[in-house]
């Protein structure tokens, strides 16, 4: 699995935790996030990275900003993206099993590094269940294609 990571200035510390987890799990990744603590605009990072997931260049994305809200709103503007804002392990598992989310968003100012690591591990290793959930995903895709 190939993963793109991105985020703004407010997500740098948590992004380092994410890359550590990806290294441990042996995933291939690219960190396309801000490399500064000076204020930057999250859409400038979230939108291009989401496009790269939607195009198939990356299988999944992990986006981090202060709350996770800005990057998730931005990512979900890209056709084909199902970005889930997650701050607990249960939701990380549910959004993969039921929503087939392809981008995970988290907020560095909301959760700590230990929890973020568990969320990332769970999200990356949980498979989509399909079945009745596939019908729901297809309805979203049909709407996007109108």
Beta strands, then each sheet from edge to edge (+ up, - down):
strand 1: 2-7
strand 2: 28-31
strand 3: 60-65
strand 4: 83-85
strand 5: 103-107
sheet 1: 2+ 1+ 3+ 5+ 4+
end
